[in-house]
């Protein structure tokens, strides 16, 4: 579960996020949709710990109520991958699950596991 309380991020005089409260329960697929400049990327960067902000973001495993290191996936607006590198979505998921760089070959069982999920 992700629980966000009072999340605020300012860039100089511009307020990108203003006292945002949000709860996403475990098992929910959640997306951010909005116009350019609405704060979607800023929110994601705050969740990932890439930008400083005020407020709190707490990740809790609802099975045992322990705070865990977050594993999150997202599709950025642009990605810096070699254009001639043959990469699939399965390759990206397999890299995340196995902690093996995307360009290394992985076991076929892992790809089956992803496909079956």
Secondary structure, DSSP 8 states (H G I E B T S, - for coil): -EEEEEEEEEETTEEEEEEEEEEE-TT--------TTSSHHHHHHHHTT-S--EEEEEEEETTTTEE---------SS----TTS---HHHHHHHHHHT--TTS---HHHHHHHHH-
